[in-house]
Structures are given as structure tokens and as C-alpha cells.
Amino acid sequence: MNKQILFIRSLALAFIFLLAIKGGYAQNPDESYKPQSGQAGKDVVWVPTPQELVDAMLEMAKVTPADYVIDLGSGDGRLVITAAKRGAKAMGIEYNPDLVEFARRSAREEGVSARAAFKNADLFESDFSDATVLTLFLLSSINLKLRPIILDMKPGTRVVSNNFGMDDWKPDQTKQLTELNLDWSTAHLWIVPAKVNGVWKLANGEINFVQEFQNITGTMTVGKTTMKLSGALEGNKISFNAGGTEYTGTVNGDTITGTRTKGGSWRATR
């Protein structure tokens, strides 16, 4: 019986060893690995973001300890680590496992592992909907593929991209660090807008918003008078002019409440 048990144990150990060498178990990471600028990746080559631009991107997004920052294609982890140093909770999603391990080591060395996490995954198969700040250094074509997902995120989510845009969704803010004299010296900020397109009912009329990302046009009808309107959204904050009156308000699902310059409050529902 003892020989049989020893034989079974030997087989089990051999099986575990085979799994390990085939990658079935986590292997010791290569601690000598250092990423090289321009190395190939799944969708883009990896190029590090200058630290000055990392700082500018987080400044544009007004990152605070209350934020959850997610970096898509996090590379060597410098943006995630910098966000963690500002007190934010941060996570990087990176396809290259060597870069993930390198970033984890860097986070440990910087003393921010408790707030900086890294996930080895495909960003197109990942859920990043909980982010309050989303950062990108991808390509315009990839940003465009991500755009429908981003526009479904919570209104007010701040999105910052290193250099590359979102096609006809124009940024709310752009900053160029010309003093860097580098190819990668521009940051773009978008704030995910609430969705208001369509007809909203007023106590004595209606509003028909035509929304194009953060910009709104349309008409407001009060009684028998119809006026054109134009304005903008910043997250769930809305402002527009109709008939010479400025309207401001907050979008909360299917209700908008606010004030107007000619006195009184206004409310719209759909």
C-alpha cells in the first residue's frame, strides 16, 4: 500500500512539473527584463510616454484620491504608478505579460502596490466601466473602435489620450507641451456626456435636443412659440441658450432640473 501511495505521489509531482514547464502554472518572471521603446505589441508598438506628459494628462483629468484610473495599454506602468502616487486607485490593462510583471515590480519598488494593480488582458475583452478616469496611448483607429464603449460610460468620466484623437468627437481640451520638443507631447481630454438626444417634456411645452457628442442644438417650444437652441454638455451638466435666455441644469437619467437667467427654475422629463 505504501509503495502504491508513493507511486501515485510521484506521478502527481511529475504531472505538476510538466504543467509548470508548459506554462500551466505561473513561472518565475524574468527580473532582468527591461522594455525597449519600439518593441512590438498586439495592436501597437510600445513607446513610453514622457513623464512630463503623464503628469499633464493626470492634471488635465484633475485626478484626486477619490478617482479610479484605468490605463488601457499600460506598458511599463508609469501612468498607473504616477496616479497611485497622487493617492488614486489605479489599474493598468496590458496584453504583454512581461510588461505586466515589469510594471508590478516597479509599483512595489515605488511603494504603491496597494493602489496600483496590473492586469494581463486584451483591452477589447476587458471591463473598464468602473473607471472615473480612462487614459490611452493607442492609435486613432483603436480609439475609434473603443469610442462606442467609452460613450456608454458614466457621464462625467474623464478620458485622456496621448496624441491620438477620436475622429469627429472633438476633445473638450487639448494641451501641447511644446517645450518637450518630442513627437509625443500632446494630450487630449474628453468628458463623457450625458445622453439627451430626443424630445423632453416641459410643464408648458417641450424641448427637442439634437445631440452630437457634447454639443447640442434643437428647438424649444413654449406655448405657441418655438425657438432654436444651442449649447453643450459637460458630463451631466447641461447649458444652452434659447430665445435669448440661458438655461443651465443637471441631467439625472430621464429628468433635467435647473435654472434660467430670466428667473425661475425649469424641469424637463422624457
VOSE-414940 format. One record per residue (C-alpha): x, y, z; residue in three letters; residue number from 1; chain. Coordinates in Angstrom, 1 decimal. Example, Ala and Ser with C-alpha at 12.3 -4.5 7.8 and 13.67 -1.06 7.14 Angstrom:
VOSE-414940
{{12.3,-4.5,7.8},"ALA",1,"A"}
{{13.7,-1.1,7.1},"SER",2,"A"}
***
This chain:
VOSE-414940
{{0.0,0.0,0.0},"MET",1,"A"}
{{2.8,2.4,0.9},"ASN",2,"A"}
{{4.6,1.7,-2.4},"LYS",3,"A"}
{{1.3,2.4,-4.2},"GLN",4,"A"}
{{0.9,5.7,-2.4},"ILE",5,"A"}
{{4.5,6.7,-3.2},"LEU",6,"A"}
{{3.9,5.8,-6.8},"PHE",7,"A"}
{{0.8,8.0,-7.0},"ILE",8,"A"}
{{2.6,10.8,-5.3},"ARG",9,"A"}
{{5.5,10.5,-7.8},"SER",10,"A"}
{{3.1,10.7,-10.7},"LEU",11,"A"}
{{1.4,13.7,-9.3},"ALA",12,"A"}
{{4.7,15.5,-8.8},"LEU",13,"A"}
{{5.7,14.7,-12.4},"ALA",14,"A"}
{{2.4,16.0,-13.7},"PHE",15,"A"}
{{2.8,19.2,-11.7},"ILE",16,"A"}
{{6.3,19.6,-13.1},"PHE",17,"A"}
{{5.0,19.1,-16.7},"LEU",18,"A"}
{{2.3,21.7,-16.2},"LEU",19,"A"}
{{4.8,24.2,-14.9},"ALA",20,"A"}
{{7.2,23.9,-17.8},"ILE",21,"A"}
{{4.3,24.2,-20.2},"LYS",22,"A"}
{{3.0,27.3,-18.7},"GLY",23,"A"}
{{0.1,25.7,-16.8},"GLY",24,"A"}
{{1.4,27.3,-13.6},"TYR",25,"A"}
{{2.9,30.8,-13.1},"ALA",26,"A"}
{{6.6,30.7,-13.8},"GLN",27,"A"}
{{9.2,32.9,-12.1},"ASN",28,"A"}
{{9.2,36.2,-14.1},"PRO",29,"A"}
{{12.4,37.3,-15.7},"ASP",30,"A"}
{{13.6,40.1,-13.4},"GLU",31,"A"}
{{16.3,41.1,-15.8},"SER",32,"A"}
{{13.6,42.0,-18.4},"TYR",33,"A"}
{{13.5,45.7,-19.4},"LYS",34,"A"}
{{11.1,47.0,-22.1},"PRO",35,"A"}
{{12.6,48.6,-25.2},"GLN",36,"A"}
{{10.9,51.6,-26.9},"SER",37,"A"}
{{9.5,50.5,-30.3},"GLY",38,"A"}
{{9.1,46.8,-29.3},"GLN",39,"A"}
{{6.2,45.0,-31.0},"ALA",40,"A"}
{{2.8,44.6,-29.3},"GLY",41,"A"}
{{-0.6,43.1,-30.1},"LYS",42,"A"}
{{-2.1,46.3,-31.6},"ASP",43,"A"}
{{0.6,48.9,-31.3},"VAL",44,"A"}
{{4.3,49.1,-30.7},"VAL",45,"A"}
{{5.3,50.2,-27.2},"TRP",46,"A"}
{{6.7,53.7,-26.8},"VAL",47,"A"}
{{7.0,55.2,-23.3},"PRO",48,"A"}
{{5.0,58.4,-22.5},"THR",49,"A"}
{{7.4,61.1,-21.3},"PRO",50,"A"}
{{6.9,61.6,-17.6},"GLN",51,"A"}
{{6.1,65.3,-18.2},"GLU",52,"A"}
{{3.2,64.3,-20.4},"LEU",53,"A"}
{{2.0,61.7,-17.9},"VAL",54,"A"}
{{1.8,64.4,-15.3},"ASP",55,"A"}
{{0.0,66.8,-17.7},"ALA",56,"A"}
{{-2.6,64.1,-18.6},"MET",57,"A"}
{{-3.4,63.4,-14.9},"LEU",58,"A"}
{{-3.6,67.2,-14.3},"GLU",59,"A"}
{{-6.0,67.7,-17.2},"MET",60,"A"}
{{-8.2,64.9,-15.8},"ALA",61,"A"}
{{-8.0,66.5,-12.3},"LYS",62,"A"}
{{-7.1,63.2,-10.7},"VAL",63,"A"}
{{-7.7,63.0,-6.9},"THR",64,"A"}
{{-7.6,60.3,-4.3},"PRO",65,"A"}
{{-11.3,59.8,-5.0},"ALA",66,"A"}
{{-10.7,58.6,-8.5},"ASP",67,"A"}
{{-10.3,55.2,-10.1},"TYR",68,"A"}
{{-7.9,55.5,-13.0},"VAL",69,"A"}
{{-7.6,52.8,-15.7},"ILE",70,"A"}
{{-4.9,52.9,-18.3},"ASP",71,"A"}
{{-5.5,50.9,-21.5},"LEU",72,"A"}
{{-2.3,49.5,-22.8},"GLY",73,"A"}
{{-0.4,50.4,-19.6},"SER",74,"A"}
{{3.1,49.4,-20.9},"GLY",75,"A"}
{{5.8,49.9,-18.2},"ASP",76,"A"}
{{3.1,51.1,-15.8},"GLY",77,"A"}
{{4.4,54.7,-15.3},"ARG",78,"A"}
{{1.0,56.3,-15.6},"LEU",79,"A"}
{{-0.7,53.9,-13.2},"VAL",80,"A"}
{{2.1,54.3,-10.7},"ILE",81,"A"}
{{2.0,58.1,-11.0},"THR",82,"A"}
{{-1.8,58.1,-10.5},"ALA",83,"A"}
{{-1.3,55.9,-7.4},"ALA",84,"A"}
{{1.3,58.4,-6.1},"LYS",85,"A"}
{{-1.4,61.0,-6.3},"ARG",86,"A"}
{{-3.5,58.9,-4.0},"GLY",87,"A"}
{{-5.8,57.5,-6.6},"ALA",88,"A"}
{{-6.7,53.8,-7.1},"LYS",89,"A"}
{{-5.3,52.8,-10.5},"ALA",90,"A"}
{{-5.2,49.8,-12.7},"MET",91,"A"}
{{-3.3,49.0,-16.0},"GLY",92,"A"}
{{-4.6,46.7,-18.6},"ILE",93,"A"}
{{-1.7,45.3,-20.7},"GLU",94,"A"}
{{-1.5,42.4,-23.2},"TYR",95,"A"}
{{2.2,41.7,-22.9},"ASN",96,"A"}
{{2.8,39.6,-19.7},"PRO",97,"A"}
{{6.5,40.7,-19.5},"ASP",98,"A"}
{{5.4,44.4,-19.3},"LEU",99,"A"}
{{2.8,43.5,-16.7},"VAL",100,"A"}
{{5.4,41.8,-14.5},"GLU",101,"A"}
{{7.8,44.7,-15.0},"PHE",102,"A"}
{{5.1,47.2,-14.0},"ALA",103,"A"}
{{4.2,45.2,-10.9},"ARG",104,"A"}
{{7.9,45.2,-9.8},"ARG",105,"A"}
{{8.1,49.0,-10.4},"SER",106,"A"}
{{5.0,49.5,-8.3},"ALA",107,"A"}
{{6.5,47.5,-5.5},"ARG",108,"A"}
{{9.7,49.5,-5.7},"GLU",109,"A"}
{{7.8,52.8,-5.6},"GLU",110,"A"}
{{5.8,51.6,-2.7},"GLY",111,"A"}
{{2.3,51.9,-4.3},"VAL",112,"A"}
{{1.3,48.3,-4.9},"SER",113,"A"}
{{-1.7,48.7,-2.6},"ALA",114,"A"}
{{-3.2,51.3,-5.0},"ARG",115,"A"}
{{-1.6,50.2,-8.4},"ALA",116,"A"}
{{-2.7,46.9,-10.0},"ALA",117,"A"}
{{-1.9,45.5,-13.4},"PHE",118,"A"}
{{-4.0,43.0,-15.4},"LYS",119,"A"}
{{-2.7,40.9,-18.2},"ASN",120,"A"}
{{-5.6,41.0,-20.7},"ALA",121,"A"}
{{-6.9,42.2,-24.1},"ASP",122,"A"}
{{-8.4,45.6,-23.6},"LEU",123,"A"}
{{-11.2,44.7,-26.1},"PHE",124,"A"}
{{-12.2,41.8,-23.8},"GLU",125,"A"}
{{-11.9,43.8,-20.5},"SER",126,"A"}
{{-14.5,45.7,-18.5},"ASP",127,"A"}
{{-13.3,49.2,-17.6},"PHE",128,"A"}
{{-16.7,50.7,-17.0},"SER",129,"A"}
{{-15.9,51.5,-13.3},"ASP",130,"A"}
{{-13.2,54.0,-14.2},"ALA",131,"A"}
{{-13.7,57.6,-13.4},"THR",132,"A"}
{{-10.6,58.4,-15.4},"VAL",133,"A"}
{{-9.6,56.5,-18.5},"LEU",134,"A"}
{{-6.2,57.0,-20.1},"THR",135,"A"}
{{-5.0,55.9,-23.6},"LEU",136,"A"}
{{-1.9,55.8,-25.7},"PHE",137,"A"}
{{-3.1,53.8,-28.6},"LEU",138,"A"}
{{-3.9,54.7,-32.2},"LEU",139,"A"}
{{-6.7,56.8,-33.6},"SER",140,"A"}
{{-8.1,53.7,-35.3},"SER",141,"A"}
{{-8.2,51.8,-31.9},"ILE",142,"A"}
{{-9.6,54.9,-30.1},"ASN",143,"A"}
{{-12.4,54.9,-32.7},"LEU",144,"A"}
{{-13.2,51.2,-32.1},"LYS",145,"A"}
{{-13.3,51.9,-28.3},"LEU",146,"A"}
{{-15.4,55.1,-28.8},"ARG",147,"A"}
{{-18.9,53.4,-28.6},"PRO",148,"A"}
{{-17.8,51.7,-25.3},"ILE",149,"A"}
{{-16.5,54.9,-23.9},"ILE",150,"A"}
{{-19.6,56.9,-24.8},"LEU",151,"A"}
{{-21.6,54.4,-22.8},"ASP",152,"A"}
{{-19.5,55.0,-19.7},"MET",153,"A"}
{{-20.9,57.1,-16.8},"LYS",154,"A"}
{{-21.4,60.8,-17.7},"PRO",155,"A"}
{{-18.6,62.8,-16.3},"GLY",156,"A"}
{{-15.9,60.1,-16.9},"THR",157,"A"}
{{-12.7,61.9,-18.0},"ARG",158,"A"}
{{-10.8,60.4,-20.9},"VAL",159,"A"}
{{-7.3,61.5,-21.7},"VAL",160,"A"}
{{-5.3,60.3,-24.8},"SER",161,"A"}
{{-1.7,60.8,-25.6},"ASN",162,"A"}
{{-1.7,62.4,-29.0},"ASN",163,"A"}
{{-4.3,60.3,-30.8},"PHE",164,"A"}
{{-7.9,61.6,-31.3},"GLY",165,"A"}
{{-11.4,60.2,-31.6},"MET",166,"A"}
{{-12.2,61.2,-35.2},"ASP",167,"A"}
{{-15.2,63.6,-35.2},"ASP",168,"A"}
{{-15.6,63.5,-31.4},"TRP",169,"A"}
{{-13.6,66.6,-30.8},"LYS",170,"A"}
{{-11.8,66.9,-27.4},"PRO",171,"A"}
{{-13.0,69.3,-24.7},"ASP",172,"A"}
{{-9.5,70.3,-24.1},"GLN",173,"A"}
{{-6.1,69.9,-25.8},"THR",174,"A"}
{{-2.7,70.7,-24.2},"LYS",175,"A"}
{{0.6,70.7,-26.0},"GLN",176,"A"}
{{3.9,70.6,-24.1},"LEU",177,"A"}
{{6.0,72.2,-26.9},"THR",178,"A"}
{{8.9,72.6,-24.5},"GLU",179,"A"}
{{9.4,68.9,-24.6},"LEU",180,"A"}
{{10.5,69.0,-28.3},"ASN",181,"A"}
{{9.3,65.4,-28.7},"LEU",182,"A"}
{{6.9,63.6,-31.0},"ASP",183,"A"}
{{4.7,62.7,-28.1},"TRP",184,"A"}
{{3.9,66.0,-26.4},"SER",185,"A"}
{{0.1,66.5,-26.9},"THR",186,"A"}
{{-2.7,65.4,-24.6},"ALA",187,"A"}
{{-6.5,65.4,-25.4},"HIS",188,"A"}
{{-9.3,65.4,-22.8},"LEU",189,"A"}
{{-12.9,64.3,-23.4},"TRP",190,"A"}
{{-15.6,64.3,-20.7},"ILE",191,"A"}
{{-18.2,61.6,-21.4},"VAL",192,"A"}
{{-21.5,63.5,-22.0},"PRO",193,"A"}
{{-25.0,62.5,-20.7},"ALA",194,"A"}
{{-27.4,61.3,-23.4},"LYS",195,"A"}
{{-30.1,63.9,-24.0},"VAL",196,"A"}
{{-31.0,63.4,-27.7},"ASN",197,"A"}
{{-34.7,63.5,-28.4},"GLY",198,"A"}
{{-37.9,65.1,-27.1},"VAL",199,"A"}
{{-38.2,66.2,-23.4},"TRP",200,"A"}
{{-41.5,67.5,-21.9},"LYS",201,"A"}
{{-41.8,70.8,-20.1},"LEU",202,"A"}
{{-44.7,72.0,-18.0},"ALA",203,"A"}
{{-45.9,74.2,-20.8},"ASN",204,"A"}
{{-44.1,72.8,-23.9},"GLY",205,"A"}
{{-41.2,70.6,-25.0},"GLU",206,"A"}
{{-37.6,70.6,-25.9},"ILE",207,"A"}
{{-36.2,68.6,-28.9},"ASN",208,"A"}
{{-32.5,68.1,-28.4},"PHE",209,"A"}
{{-30.3,67.1,-31.3},"VAL",210,"A"}
{{-27.0,65.8,-29.8},"GLN",211,"A"}
{{-23.7,65.4,-31.4},"GLU",212,"A"}
{{-21.4,64.2,-28.7},"PHE",213,"A"}
{{-21.0,67.1,-26.2},"GLN",214,"A"}
{{-22.7,69.6,-28.5},"ASN",215,"A"}
{{-26.5,70.2,-28.6},"ILE",216,"A"}
{{-28.8,72.1,-30.9},"THR",217,"A"}
{{-32.5,71.8,-31.5},"GLY",218,"A"}
{{-35.7,73.7,-30.6},"THR",219,"A"}
{{-37.7,74.7,-27.5},"MET",220,"A"}
{{-41.4,75.2,-27.8},"THR",221,"A"}
{{-43.2,77.1,-25.0},"VAL",222,"A"}
{{-46.9,77.6,-25.7},"GLY",223,"A"}
{{-47.2,78.6,-29.3},"LYS",224,"A"}
{{-43.6,79.9,-29.6},"THR",225,"A"}
{{-40.8,77.8,-31.0},"THR",226,"A"}
{{-37.2,78.9,-30.5},"MET",227,"A"}
{{-33.9,77.5,-31.7},"LYS",228,"A"}
{{-31.4,76.4,-29.1},"LEU",229,"A"}
{{-27.7,75.7,-29.0},"SER",230,"A"}
{{-25.4,74.7,-26.1},"GLY",231,"A"}
{{-23.2,72.0,-24.7},"ALA",232,"A"}
{{-22.9,69.2,-22.2},"LEU",233,"A"}
{{-20.1,68.6,-19.7},"GLU",234,"A"}
{{-20.8,65.2,-18.2},"GLY",235,"A"}
{{-24.3,65.5,-16.7},"ASN",236,"A"}
{{-24.1,69.3,-16.7},"LYS",237,"A"}
{{-26.1,71.0,-19.5},"ILE",238,"A"}
{{-26.2,74.6,-20.7},"SER",239,"A"}
{{-27.9,76.2,-23.7},"PHE",240,"A"}
{{-29.4,79.4,-25.0},"ASN",241,"A"}
{{-32.9,79.5,-26.3},"ALA",242,"A"}
{{-34.7,82.8,-27.3},"GLY",243,"A"}
{{-32.1,84.9,-25.5},"GLY",244,"A"}
{{-32.4,83.0,-22.2},"THR",245,"A"}
{{-29.6,81.0,-20.8},"GLU",246,"A"}
{{-30.6,77.6,-19.3},"TYR",247,"A"}
{{-28.3,75.5,-17.0},"THR",248,"A"}
{{-29.1,72.2,-15.4},"GLY",249,"A"}
{{-28.2,68.7,-14.3},"THR",250,"A"}
{{-29.2,65.6,-16.2},"VAL",251,"A"}
{{-30.3,62.8,-13.9},"ASN",252,"A"}
{{-31.5,59.9,-16.1},"GLY",253,"A"}
{{-34.8,60.9,-17.6},"ASP",254,"A"}
{{-35.0,64.2,-15.7},"THR",255,"A"}
{{-33.3,67.5,-16.1},"ILE",256,"A"}
{{-33.6,70.2,-13.5},"THR",257,"A"}
{{-32.0,73.6,-13.5},"GLY",258,"A"}
{{-32.3,77.4,-13.5},"THR",259,"A"}
{{-32.5,80.1,-16.2},"ARG",260,"A"}
{{-31.2,83.7,-16.4},"THR",261,"A"}
{{-34.6,85.3,-16.7},"LYS",262,"A"}
{{-35.6,83.9,-13.3},"GLY",263,"A"}
{{-37.2,80.7,-12.0},"GLY",264,"A"}
{{-36.3,77.1,-12.4},"SER",265,"A"}
{{-37.1,74.6,-15.2},"TRP",266,"A"}
{{-37.6,70.9,-15.4},"ARG",267,"A"}
{{-37.8,68.5,-18.3},"ALA",268,"A"}
{{-38.7,64.8,-18.4},"THR",269,"A"}
{{-38.8,62.1,-21.1},"ARG",270,"A"}
***
